[in-house]
Amino acid sequence: MDVSGKKALVTGGGRGIGRGIVLAFARNGADVAVADINTADAASVAAEVGELGRRALSLDIDVTDQASVDEAVRKVMSEFGDIDILANNAGIIAAPGWEERDSSNESDWDMIYEVNVKGIVRVTEAVSPHMIERRYGKIVNIASGAGRQGSADNPPYNASKAAVISYTQSSAFELAPYNINVNAICPGLLWTPMWGRIASRTVLRRDDLAGLSPREAFEKIVRERIPLGREQTPDDIGHLAAFLASNVSQNITGQSINVNGGSRMN
Ligand SMILES: NC(=O)c1ccc[n+]([C@@H]2O[C@H](COP(=O)([O-])OP(=O)(O)OC[C@H]3O[C@@H](n4cnc5c(N)ncnc54)[C@H](O)[C@@H]3O)[C@@H](O)[C@H]2O)c1
């Protein structure tokens, strides 16, 4: 997992899984640009990188806005000189108000697609020319087990994550001639603010979860779905991201790898 001396950019790095990826990169020797739409969160995680003895950059980015993406990438290039590693992690579960809706609406489809799919495309297209020039790069996209198997719950999110898996394969083909590896991680169940939203909605819709707190409902769902019987953590995802960003994984590209305690074995 050695990424010593490498320069990394992590989108949505201000909390949850993104923070786990940032800290795993920093612990394994990389300097990290922490980019998030929530600037205060990005700054706080960047401070943690500094405490680990690595250079850190805190950036404001909205992955749905091309000008914001271009400006963030320009700042990383001007501060760090290079970008060796890109982790496309920023993602959303739904548009505001989804917790109260029985099914997804057009704003869910639009917002989810803008962030989860086009956001990854925008950042990849802004960063990859720099990687192509140096014939070196590692890109790690955060997909989901939801992208491997559809369900009645949240069709737009499931479809967006299937698109991430597909785009990972397409960009792996496109960028392979330039020594750039592109892989995806499919996390299982992690107690982040995102799962807080899912759990708040689920307790209202499953009779057997009525009366449970969102956290208690999450724990019950973990016991139901995960053979190993435990939730995944941002560190679990960070470890695999660091492995995929290091040179020991140089012959792995276009893959989507589960970190899910066995909940899906594909
Ligand atoms: N939590 C899980 O169980 C789980 C499972 C599978 C996949 N994932 C995926 O992992 C990734 C991270 O999820 P999480 O659980 O840490 O969620 P989270 O909501 O805790 O964190 C998401 C981060 O992305 C940032 N973000 C949101 N919209 C943005 C935008 N337009 N531009 C820039 N940053 C933006 C948020 O500010 C936040 O810091 C997402 O892509 C998610 O779909 C999560």
Ligand as a Chemical Component Dictionary entry (heavy atoms), coordinates in Angstrom:
data_LIG
# 
_chem_comp.id                   LIG 
_chem_comp.type                 NON-POLYMER 
_chem_comp.pdbx_formal_charge   0 
_chem_comp.three_letter_code    LIG 
# 
loop_
_chem_comp_atom.comp_id 
_chem_comp_atom.atom_id 
_chem_comp_atom.alt_atom_id 
_chem_comp_atom.type_symbol 
_chem_comp_atom.charge 
_chem_comp_atom.model_Cartn_x 
_chem_comp_atom.model_Cartn_y 
_chem_comp_atom.model_Cartn_z 
_chem_comp_atom.pdbx_ordinal 
LIG N1  N1  N 0  -22.156 4.526  3.292  1  
LIG C1  C1  C 0  -22.312 3.417  2.602  2  
LIG O1  O1  O 0  -22.762 2.401  3.144  3  
LIG C2  C2  C 0  -21.924 3.358  1.144  4  
LIG C3  C3  C 0  -22.039 2.128  0.496  5  
LIG C4  C4  C 0  -21.677 2.034  -0.845 6  
LIG C5  C5  C 0  -21.194 3.138  -1.514 7  
LIG N2  N2  N 1  -21.086 4.348  -0.868 8  
LIG C6  C6  C 0  -20.551 5.474  -1.636 9  
LIG O2  O2  O 0  -19.413 5.993  -0.964 10 
LIG C7  C7  C 0  -19.261 7.386  -1.266 11 
LIG C8  C8  C 0  -19.160 8.171  0.027  12 
LIG O3  O3  O 0  -20.329 7.931  0.791  13 
LIG P1  P1  P 0  -20.477 8.236  2.342  14 
LIG O4  O4  O 0  -21.293 7.156  2.908  15 
LIG O5  O5  O -1 -19.160 8.561  2.921  16 
LIG O6  O6  O 0  -21.417 9.536  2.232  17 
LIG P2  P2  P 0  -21.415 10.926 3.007  18 
LIG O7  O7  O 0  -22.704 11.569 2.660  19 
LIG O8  O8  O 0  -21.077 10.710 4.422  20 
LIG O9  O9  O 0  -20.193 11.707 2.330  21 
LIG C9  C9  C 0  -20.251 12.178 1.006  22 
LIG C10 C10 C 0  -19.299 13.338 0.862  23 
LIG O10 O10 O 0  -19.411 13.839 -0.478 24 
LIG C11 C11 C 0  -19.565 15.252 -0.423 25 
LIG N3  N3  N 0  -20.328 15.722 -1.581 26 
LIG C12 C12 C 0  -21.646 15.541 -1.833 27 
LIG N4  N4  N 0  -22.006 16.169 -2.953 28 
LIG C13 C13 C 0  -20.887 16.754 -3.452 29 
LIG C14 C14 C 0  -20.612 17.554 -4.594 30 
LIG N5  N5  N 0  -21.585 17.918 -5.453 31 
LIG N6  N6  N 0  -19.340 17.974 -4.806 32 
LIG C15 C15 C 0  -18.360 17.652 -3.915 33 
LIG N7  N7  N 0  -18.557 16.919 -2.809 34 
LIG C16 C16 C 0  -19.811 16.478 -2.573 35 
LIG C17 C17 C 0  -20.294 15.519 0.897  36 
LIG O11 O11 O 0  -20.141 16.868 1.336  37 
LIG C18 C18 C 0  -19.631 14.499 1.813  38 
LIG O12 O12 O 0  -18.463 14.995 2.407  39 
LIG C19 C19 C 0  -20.478 7.763  -2.117 40 
LIG O13 O13 O 0  -20.120 7.736  -3.485 41 
LIG C20 C20 C 0  -21.473 6.651  -1.805 42 
LIG O14 O14 O 0  -22.419 6.480  -2.820 43 
LIG C21 C21 C 0  -21.451 4.483  0.445  44 
# 
loop_
_chem_comp_bond.comp_id 
_chem_comp_bond.atom_id_1 
_chem_comp_bond.atom_id_2 
_chem_comp_bond.value_order 
_chem_comp_bond.pdbx_ordinal 
LIG N1  C1  SING 1  
LIG C1  O1  DOUB 2  
LIG C1  C2  SING 3  
LIG C2  C3  SING 4  
LIG C2  C21 DOUB 5  
LIG C3  C4  DOUB 6  
LIG C4  C5  SING 7  
LIG C5  N2  DOUB 8  
LIG N2  C6  SING 9  
LIG N2  C21 SING 10 
LIG C6  O2  SING 11 
LIG C6  C20 SING 12 
LIG O2  C7  SING 13 
LIG C7  C8  SING 14 
LIG C7  C19 SING 15 
LIG C8  O3  SING 16 
LIG O3  P1  SING 17 
LIG P1  O4  DOUB 18 
LIG P1  O5  SING 19 
LIG P1  O6  SING 20 
LIG O6  P2  SING 21 
LIG P2  O7  DOUB 22 
LIG P2  O8  SING 23 
LIG P2  O9  SING 24 
LIG O9  C9  SING 25 
LIG C9  C10 SING 26 
LIG C10 O10 SING 27 
LIG C10 C18 SING 28 
LIG O10 C11 SING 29 
LIG C11 N3  SING 30 
LIG C11 C17 SING 31 
LIG N3  C12 SING 32 
LIG N3  C16 SING 33 
LIG C12 N4  DOUB 34 
LIG N4  C13 SING 35 
LIG C13 C14 SING 36 
LIG C13 C16 DOUB 37 
LIG C14 N5  SING 38 
LIG C14 N6  DOUB 39 
LIG N6  C15 SING 40 
LIG C15 N7  DOUB 41 
LIG N7  C16 SING 42 
LIG C17 O11 SING 43 
LIG C17 C18 SING 44 
LIG C18 O12 SING 45 
LIG C19 O13 SING 46 
LIG C19 C20 SING 47 
LIG C20 O14 SING 48 
# 
